[in-house]
Amino acid sequence: MVDYNNKRFKPILTSEHSEVTSDTIFLYKQKGNILTSTYKGEAIIEGHLIGLVSDDGVINMRYHQINKNGDLMTGICVSKPEIGTDGKIILHESWQWTSGNKSKGTSILKEI
């Protein structure tokens, strides 16, 4: 299992309809296979996620956040890890809003 505890991540690529920007920072905490995170950035005042980590490091998560417009947004996401040549974790994410326009997208986060 990949150890995400106390790791920080930053988006390096995201698709349309995402509210994360290059300044959004995620702080991951992990106990056993339970993962939590707090995050914020230019477009997000406060965000939280909770997920389960599988033996191969894949994270199945749910997230909620309040954006700069004061809207409460919710969604689901699956993150698949890759270890970069520098030893840092890269997360390939497929997500969907469960609120708002319910659009789907992809993002890539890298450990910082």
N, C-alpha and C positions, 0 to 999 in steps of 0.2 A: 504494500500500500504506500502511496506517495504521502509524505509528511508535509502538510500545509501549515502546521502550527506556527504562528508569528511571522508568516510570510506576507509581504506586501506585493500587490500587483497593480499594473497600470495598463490601460488599453493602448495597443499599438495599431489597431484597425477595428473599425466597427461599421455596420451598415446603416442605411437610412432608417429613421424612426427610433434609433437608440437615443437615450438621454445621457449616456456616458460620453465624456470627451477626454482628450489627452491629459487633462489635469485631474481626472477622477482617480482617487487612490482607494484601493480595497485593502483592508487589514484582515487576514484570515486567522481564525483560531480553530483548533481541532482537538477533540477529545475522543479517542477511539475512532469510530467511523462517523462521528457527528461533527459537521463543519458549520461554523457561523462566521459572519463577516459584518463589519460596519464599513460604510463608504460614503464619500461626498466629493463634490467637485463643482465646477462652474454652474452646471445646469441642475445639480442635485443638492438640496439643502441637507438631507439626511437619508441614508439608505441602510437596509439590513438584509441579509440573506441567511437562510438556513438550509442545510443539505446533508445528504448521506454520501459517503465516499465508499466506492466499491474497492475490492481487492486490487484491481488494476488502476486505481486512482481516479476513475471517472466520478464526477460529482453530479448528482441529481439534486437540483435545488429549486427553491422558491424564493422570490425576492419582493420587497416592497420599499417604496421610497416616496419622498415628498420632493417635487421638483420646484424650480424657482418661481413657477406660477402659483404655487400653493396647492397643486393637485396631488392626491394620493394615488400612486400608480403601483400595480402589482403584475407579477409575471412568473414564468417558469423558465428554467434553463438547464441544459446538460453541457458540462465542460469536460473535454477530453484532454489529458495532459500529454505533453511531449517534453523531453529534456533537450534543451538547446546545446550547441557545441560549447557554450560557456558554462554549462552545468545548471543554468537557470531554468525554471519551469515555465513553459509556454502553454497557455490554456486556449483550446479551440472550442468556442462556445456556439451553441445553437439555442436561440431563445424565442419566446413569444410572450407578448403582453396578454394578460388576462383581464385587463381594463383598457379604457381608451379605445383605440382603433383595432386592438387585438392583432396587430401586425406581427410578422415573424422577421427574424434577422440573424446575423452571425456577428461575432466579435472575436478578437484575439487579444488576450491579456498576457503580459510578460512580467515575471518576477523582477522586482527592483531591489 
